């Protein structure tokens, strides 16, 4: 039954809508609680009150997952639009002068694994800034920076990279040998390996490690894209060096009993143009904060 025209409609709380969207995106109340800096019980109470106000259940809960109901799906569209309008309005007062374009370069794996969430959050906090991303290998990104066609770039470096003072290390993580769960590529001799092109630090770590260990190998698959490496692994054609954070079922880290040599760590570095504008500096600060937070979560 519709409310009478002279009856004031209840107002949706923007803070509660933010929690609601966080639950939908994280798939859990605990994940949403971390994202919005509240306790799980406080998040549950917020959603309970909103469900009571709307008179409809918004989530179907079981012991392991949370799913939106049909009404929840409908509300999600409205919630995202309301939050976007709120961010746009507030930004006009809080950061009215930060506007412009950022030309960001990133390797394929970074653009796939890290950038979507980081850029989504940056666009929310800086709606006046447009970020254009160029996906290329590290050597090409450095060349583009030198030509002035990029404002900043994230590049892969060796784990012990001391490097140029212009390169700021954002993140370090271990490299692991990745193979198909239940596969047999790691047991073949010579070992079939999938790698990137010459100059890739992951390739260098893998091949130098195999040579030091005296392990016979052959390059059976070569691709400049992480999707290509995954394809080789999923077909059980090869094993490949991958960052630990890129491992997900049915791709697993090789068992130590298979005798593959350790690969050490690699680093993700950031180079920012010396003539960086305010939008570029804001984007760089956002990347620094995002990777610092990610590292803290991994350490915990």
C-alpha positions as a Python dict, from the first residue, in 0.01 Angstrom:
ca = {
    (1, 'X'): (0, 0, 0),
    (2, 'X'): (141, 340, -98),
    (3, 'X'): (186, 606, 167),
    (4, 'X'): (-56, 903, 148),
    (5, 'X'): (82, 1204, -37),
    (6, 'X'): (73, 1416, 277),
    (7, 'X'): (259, 1149, 478),
    (8, 'X'): (636, 1210, 493),
    (9, 'X'): (833, 925, 339),
    (10, 'X'): (1117, 786, 552),
    (11, 'X'): (1464, 894, 441),
    (12, 'X'): (1735, 647, 351),
    (13, 'X'): (2050, 706, 554),
    (14, 'X'): (2351, 750, 323),
    (15, 'X'): (2580, 589, 582),
    (16, 'X'): (2357, 281, 596),
    (17, 'X'): (2343, 267, 216),
    (18, 'X'): (2723, 267, 213),
    (19, 'X'): (2719, -33, 448),
    (20, 'X'): (2455, -205, 234),
    (21, 'X'): (2665, -166, -83),
    (22, 'X'): (2975, -288, 102),
    (23, 'X'): (2793, -609, 203),
    (24, 'X'): (2676, -665, -155),
    (25, 'X'): (3029, -613, -292),
    (26, 'X'): (3214, -815, -24),
    (27, 'X'): (2963, -1097, 0),
    (28, 'X'): (2977, -1097, 380),
    (29, 'X'): (2889, -884, 681),
    (30, 'X'): (3239, -926, 826),
    (31, 'X'): (3407, -808, 506),
    (32, 'X'): (3173, -510, 486),
    (33, 'X'): (3241, -425, 852),
    (34, 'X'): (3613, -401, 775),
    (35, 'X'): (3547, -187, 467),
    (36, 'X'): (3328, 66, 652),
    (37, 'X'): (3526, 56, 978),
    (38, 'X'): (3241, -78, 1193),
    (39, 'X'): (3193, -392, 1398),
    (40, 'X'): (2997, -681, 1241),
    (41, 'X'): (2726, -637, 1505),
    (42, 'X'): (2689, -268, 1417),
    (43, 'X'): (2661, -358, 1048),
    (44, 'X'): (2393, -618, 1124),
    (45, 'X'): (2199, -363, 1328),
    (46, 'X'): (2213, -106, 1046),
    (47, 'X'): (2074, -354, 793),
    (48, 'X'): (1808, -481, 1033),
    (49, 'X'): (1678, -126, 1087),
    (50, 'X'): (1673, -55, 713),
    (51, 'X'): (1487, -381, 642),
    (52, 'X'): (1232, -289, 910),
    (53, 'X'): (1190, 58, 759),
    (54, 'X'): (1139, -77, 405),
    (55, 'X'): (936, -377, 520),
    (56, 'X'): (1136, -612, 296),
    (57, 'X'): (1426, -851, 352),
    (58, 'X'): (1733, -737, 158),
    (59, 'X'): (1962, -1037, 208),
    (60, 'X'): (1934, -1413, 223),
    (61, 'X'): (2182, -1536, 483),
    (62, 'X'): (2327, -1878, 556),
    (63, 'X'): (2626, -1992, 759),
    (64, 'X'): (2877, -1924, 479),
    (65, 'X'): (2742, -1658, 245),
    (66, 'X'): (2513, -1360, 199),
    (67, 'X'): (2305, -1306, -115),
    (68, 'X'): (2079, -1020, -220),
    (69, 'X'): (1708, -1080, -246),
    (70, 'X'): (1518, -947, -550),
    (71, 'X'): (1431, -637, -344),
    (72, 'X'): (1795, -608, -240),
    (73, 'X'): (1906, -616, -604),
    (74, 'X'): (1663, -335, -684),
    (75, 'X'): (1782, -127, -389),
    (76, 'X'): (2147, -180, -486),
    (77, 'X'): (2100, 19, -807),
    (78, 'X'): (1937, 305, -622),
    (79, 'X'): (2199, 294, -346),
    (80, 'X'): (2490, 325, -587),
    (81, 'X'): (2326, 619, -763),
    (82, 'X'): (2248, 797, -434),
    (83, 'X'): (2605, 747, -309),
    (84, 'X'): (2749, 870, -639),
    (85, 'X'): (2538, 1186, -628),
    (86, 'X'): (2637, 1240, -263),
    (87, 'X'): (3009, 1205, -347),
    (88, 'X'): (2976, 1442, -641),
    (89, 'X'): (2799, 1705, -432),
    (90, 'X'): (3041, 1685, -139),
    (91, 'X'): (3344, 1689, -370),
    (92, 'X'): (3231, 2025, -510),
    (93, 'X'): (3299, 2173, -166),
    (94, 'X'): (3582, 1957, -29),
    (95, 'X'): (3805, 1923, -337),
    (96, 'X'): (3672, 2168, -595),
    (97, 'X'): (4016, 2250, -741),
    (98, 'X'): (4143, 1897, -808),
    (99, 'X'): (4038, 1821, -1163),
    (100, 'X'): (4216, 1706, -1474),
    (101, 'X'): (4365, 1400, -1641),
    (102, 'X'): (4612, 1136, -1523),
    (103, 'X'): (4794, 916, -1775),
    (104, 'X'): (4886, 601, -1582),
    (105, 'X'): (5088, 308, -1713),
    (106, 'X'): (5074, -40, -1561),
    (107, 'X'): (5175, -396, -1646),
    (108, 'X'): (4905, -643, -1748),
    (109, 'X'): (4890, -829, -1416),
    (110, 'X'): (4868, -507, -1213),
    (111, 'X'): (4584, -372, -1428),
    (112, 'X'): (4396, -697, -1377),
    (113, 'X'): (4460, -770, -1009),
    (114, 'X'): (4499, -434, -838),
    (115, 'X'): (4377, -137, -1041),
    (116, 'X'): (4000, -199, -1075),
    (117, 'X'): (3928, -160, -703),
    (118, 'X'): (4189, 111, -648),
    (119, 'X'): (4070, 325, -939),
    (120, 'X'): (3706, 278, -842),
    (121, 'X'): (3779, 420, -498),
    (122, 'X'): (3990, 702, -643),
    (123, 'X'): (3706, 804, -875),
    (124, 'X'): (3476, 819, -575),
    (125, 'X'): (3705, 1050, -381),
    (126, 'X'): (3817, 1256, -685),
    (127, 'X'): (3526, 1268, -932),
    (128, 'X'): (3686, 1559, -1119),
    (129, 'X'): (3992, 1354, -1218),
    (130, 'X'): (3995, 1127, -1523),
    (131, 'X'): (4247, 840, -1517),
    (132, 'X'): (4349, 693, -1853),
    (133, 'X'): (4539, 365, -1823),
    (134, 'X'): (4795, 227, -2068),
    (135, 'X'): (4873, -145, -2025),
    (136, 'X'): (5223, -238, -2140),
    (137, 'X'): (5536, -421, -2029),
    (138, 'X'): (5777, -249, -1793),
    (139, 'X'): (6040, -153, -2053),
    (140, 'X'): (5776, 8, -2277),
    (141, 'X'): (5626, 198, -1982),
    (142, 'X'): (5967, 341, -1890),
    (143, 'X'): (6016, 447, -2254),
    (144, 'X'): (5677, 621, -2258),
    (145, 'X'): (5759, 805, -1936),
    (146, 'X'): (6082, 928, -2094),
    (147, 'X'): (5888, 1054, -2397),
    (148, 'X'): (5640, 1236, -2172),
    (149, 'X'): (5335, 1040, -2291),
    (150, 'X'): (5269, 906, -1940),
    (151, 'X'): (5244, 1096, -1612),
    (152, 'X'): (5334, 800, -1395),
    (153, 'X'): (5379, 425, -1420),
    (154, 'X'): (5389, 117, -1203),
    (155, 'X'): (5667, -120, -1302),
    (156, 'X'): (5791, -461, -1190),
    (157, 'X'): (6138, -473, -1029),
    (158, 'X'): (6359, -743, -887),
    (159, 'X'): (6302, -823, -521),
    (160, 'X'): (6635, -670, -415),
    (161, 'X'): (6610, -383, -660),
    (162, 'X'): (6800, -79, -535),
    (163, 'X'): (6747, 98, -859),
    (164, 'X'): (6704, 455, -957),
    (165, 'X'): (6608, 709, -691),
    (166, 'X'): (6306, 791, -908),
    (167, 'X'): (6162, 443, -846),
    (168, 'X'): (5957, 420, -529),
    (169, 'X'): (5876, 67, -412),
    (170, 'X'): (5504, 33, -349),
    (171, 'X'): (5471, -336, -273),
    (172, 'X'): (5677, -654, -237),
    (173, 'X'): (5551, -1008, -247),
    (174, 'X'): (5687, -1358, -306),
    (175, 'X'): (5694, -1529, -643),
    (176, 'X'): (5583, -1893, -649),
    (177, 'X'): (5575, -2172, -902),
    (178, 'X'): (5214, -2211, -1012),
    (179, 'X'): (5061, -2525, -1159),
    (180, 'X'): (4726, -2691, -1212),
    (181, 'X'): (4570, -2862, -910),
    (182, 'X'): (4609, -3234, -973),
    (183, 'X'): (4818, -3165, -1284),
    (184, 'X'): (5143, -3333, -1382),
    (185, 'X'): (5337, -3057, -1564),
    (186, 'X'): (5573, -3012, -1266),
    (187, 'X'): (5673, -3379, -1284),
    (188, 'X'): (5779, -3377, -1650),
    (189, 'X'): (6140, -3374, -1762),
    (190, 'X'): (6247, -3141, -1906),
    (191, 'X'): (6022, -2912, -1705),
    (192, 'X'): (5775, -2723, -1930),
    (193, 'X'): (5777, -2356, -1832),
    (194, 'X'): (5552, -2068, -1932),
    (195, 'X'): (5714, -1724, -1910),
    (196, 'X'): (5694, -1363, -2023),
    (197, 'X'): (5921, -1195, -2278),
    (198, 'X'): (6291, -1115, -2228),
    (199, 'X'): (6343, -847, -1966),
    (200, 'X'): (6064, -969, -1735),
    (201, 'X'): (6187, -1005, -1376),
    (202, 'X'): (5957, -1305, -1318),
    (203, 'X'): (6110, -1482, -1618),
    (204, 'X'): (6460, -1400, -1496),
    (205, 'X'): (6391, -1535, -1146),
    (206, 'X'): (6243, -1858, -1285),
    (207, 'X'): (6507, -1941, -1546),
    (208, 'X'): (6806, -1840, -1333),
    (209, 'X'): (6666, -2045, -1044),
    (210, 'X'): (6626, -2354, -1264),
    (211, 'X'): (6976, -2315, -1404),
    (212, 'X'): (7130, -2280, -1057),
    (213, 'X'): (6943, -2592, -946),
    (214, 'X'): (7058, -2784, -1255),
    (215, 'X'): (6700, -2860, -1355),
    (216, 'X'): (6638, -2932, -1722),
    (217, 'X'): (6359, -2718, -1866),
    (218, 'X'): (6207, -2600, -2190),
    (219, 'X'): (6001, -2288, -2261),
    (220, 'X'): (5676, -2441, -2382),
    (221, 'X'): (5460, -2131, -2370),
    (222, 'X'): (5536, -1759, -2387),
    (223, 'X'): (5293, -1473, -2338),
    (224, 'X'): (5318, -1108, -2233),
    (225, 'X'): (4983, -1137, -2052),
    (226, 'X'): (4895, -1307, -1725),
    (227, 'X'): (4583, -1450, -1892),
    (228, 'X'): (4816, -1638, -2128),
    (229, 'X'): (5014, -1780, -1837),
    (230, 'X'): (4692, -1895, -1672),
    (231, 'X'): (4579, -2059, -1997),
    (232, 'X'): (4901, -2262, -2014),
    (233, 'X'): (4865, -2369, -1651),
    (234, 'X'): (4495, -2458, -1682),
    (235, 'X'): (4573, -2676, -1984),
    (236, 'X'): (4848, -2845, -1774),
    (237, 'X'): (5097, -2752, -2045),
    (238, 'X'): (5342, -2583, -1811),
    (239, 'X'): (5423, -2438, -1472),
    (240, 'X'): (5483, -2063, -1444),
    (241, 'X'): (5627, -1810, -1199),
    (242, 'X'): (5341, -1604, -1055),
    (243, 'X'): (5297, -1363, -763),
    (244, 'X'): (5155, -1536, -455),
    (245, 'X'): (4850, -1305, -468),
    (246, 'X'): (4766, -1427, -820),
    (247, 'X'): (4712, -1787, -707),
    (248, 'X'): (4351, -1903, -704),
    (249, 'X'): (4186, -2244, -738),
    (250, 'X'): (4233, -2451, -954),
    (251, 'X'): (4576, -2289, -994),
    (252, 'X'): (4791, -2372, -692),
    (253, 'X'): (5145, -2312, -570),
    (254, 'X'): (5372, -2607, -648),
    (255, 'X'): (5435, -2853, -366),
    (256, 'X'): (5791, -2830, -222),
    (257, 'X'): (5832, -3207, -281),
    (258, 'X'): (5836, -3135, -655),
    (259, 'X'): (6180, -2985, -606),
    (260, 'X'): (6133, -2655, -788),
    (261, 'X'): (6380, -2385, -682),
    (262, 'X'): (6265, -2090, -465),
    (263, 'X'): (6196, -1773, -661),
    (264, 'X'): (6233, -1506, -396),
    (265, 'X'): (6036, -1181, -412),
    (266, 'X'): (5960, -921, -670),
    (267, 'X'): (5875, -555, -620),
    (268, 'X'): (5618, -324, -771),
    (269, 'X'): (5764, 22, -820),
    (270, 'X'): (5616, 361, -898),
    (271, 'X'): (5772, 633, -1113),
    (272, 'X'): (5607, 976, -1115),
    (273, 'X'): (5691, 1252, -1361),
    (274, 'X'): (5896, 1536, -1215),
    (275, 'X'): (5638, 1778, -1361),
    (276, 'X'): (5341, 1601, -1200),
    (277, 'X'): (5023, 1807, -1175),
    (278, 'X'): (4796, 1815, -870),
    (279, 'X'): (4568, 1537, -1009),
    (280, 'X'): (4875, 1317, -1077),
    (281, 'X'): (5009, 1375, -725),
    (282, 'X'): (4666, 1292, -580),
    (283, 'X'): (4650, 968, -780),
    (284, 'X'): (5003, 874, -674),
    (285, 'X'): (4918, 935, -307),
    (286, 'X'): (4609, 717, -348),
    (287, 'X'): (4817, 430, -491),
    (288, 'X'): (5068, 461, -208),
    (289, 'X'): (4793, 448, 53),
    (290, 'X'): (4618, 157, -120),
    (291, 'X'): (4929, -60, -134),
    (292, 'X'): (5025, 30, 224),
    (293, 'X'): (4681, -86, 337),
    (294, 'X'): (4709, -402, 128),
    (295, 'X'): (5048, -486, 278),
    (296, 'X'): (4912, -430, 629),
    (297, 'X'): (4622, -668, 562),
    (298, 'X'): (4855, -936, 429),
    (299, 'X'): (5085, -900, 730),
    (300, 'X'): (4788, -934, 967),
}
